[in-house]
Amino acid sequence: MALTTAGTQPSLGEVAGIPLPATTVDNWPQIQGFKAQSDDLLICTYPKSGTTWIQEIVDLIGQSGDVDKCQRAAIQHRHPFLEWARPPQPSGVEKAGAMPRPRVLRTHLPAQLLPPSFWESNCKFLYVARNAKDCLVSYYHFQRMNRTLPDPGTWDQYFETFISGKVAWGSWFEHVRGWWELRDSVRMLFLFYEDIKRNPKQEIQKVMKFMGKNLDGAMLDTIVQETTFEKMKANPMTNRSTAPKTVLDQSISPFMRKGIVGDWKNHFTVAQNERFDEIYRQKMKGTSINFCTEL
Ligand SMILES: Nc1ncnc2c1ncn2[C@@H]1O[C@H](COP(=O)(O)OS(=O)(=O)O)[C@@H](OP(=O)(O)O)[C@H]1O
């Protein structure tokens, strides 16, 4: 069912009430049938939460800090995006199936839509969460420049769309809550974008340990330096500049946009902020999760 139609940009479909790109919905049986393996590492995020950042960190750790090896392909091609489907190109599931083990995969799916084999496989999950206000801002600018997602409309319109969960991959609140509640029942490392920003070395060490790697201090320093916002913005293998303009039009807004904590303050009106805080309190009631919205 189409939820949104704006201009010539595509509309969203949905699965079990969660809005998703229509091509993902069309490929749903293949996605649900995906066979996870025990040595998979699945990077899980709500969109715009630091997926690309953690991908580069994980890849550099996996390559023992060898920067040249991480230049082998653009970041979006290094770790198959599970629910990605754009025929006639191979789907995320097909790419993952053709990949040597151990595999690093990524998804934006909410926990309840994950293919069941992930829960049966005892694989590792690396979830990165970013505070909702900055996610909203980042998603708004991303939808302005991403030709595969609906046009976001005005800022005020998008604010309403986001808080009602009518964006691709659904409600931020439900996504974060769903994954947070699972963190102790599976092999999961749960990280926060704001913590990586505040203390990258400490958070990268957590990832290293979780991946079972033991890199020396010099390698760790290299990874910290190579994954700063500035470095990744200038790196053609991480800044998405290889994506065609018909997919990402970076003249409208760059993929590596600002990379800061607290940009919401430049977008939210006082009334929007108060309303958002109230909705946040209602929707996140009873969870123990804590976000930082400024550094
Ligand atoms: N190294 C580093 N440091 C800090 N911030 C970074 C970094 N790399 C990416 N980013 C910022 O992350 C936002 C993009 O999130 P995602 O990679 O999850 O996007 S996507 O969902 O995969 O499209 C997007 O955030 P905004 O700048 O706020 O829009 C990116 O700029």
The ligand as an ORCA input file, in Angstrom:
! r2SCAN-3c Opt
* xyz 0 1
  N      32.765     10.089     11.160
  C      31.603     10.644     11.491
  N      31.502     11.409     12.589
  C      30.327     11.984     12.942
  N      29.190     11.871     12.211
  C      29.250     11.118     11.086
  C      30.442     10.464     10.681
  N      30.174      9.801      9.537
  C      28.880     10.033      9.242
  N      28.327     10.832     10.171
  C      26.966     11.384     10.196
  O      26.012     10.345     10.347
  C      24.805     10.725      9.651
  C      24.513      9.696      8.588
  O      24.030      8.566      9.262
  P      24.019      7.123      8.589
  O      25.353      6.774      8.101
  O      23.367      6.227      9.575
  O      23.056      7.353      7.340
  S      22.272      6.206      6.555
  O      21.102      5.850      7.375
  O      23.168      5.067      6.347
  O      21.878      6.880      5.286
  C      25.066     12.099      9.065
  O      24.662     13.012     10.083
  P      24.286     14.561      9.824
  O      25.556     15.240      9.441
  O      23.752     15.054     11.120
  O      23.255     14.595      8.737
  C      26.567     12.054      8.889
  O      27.176     13.307      8.747
*
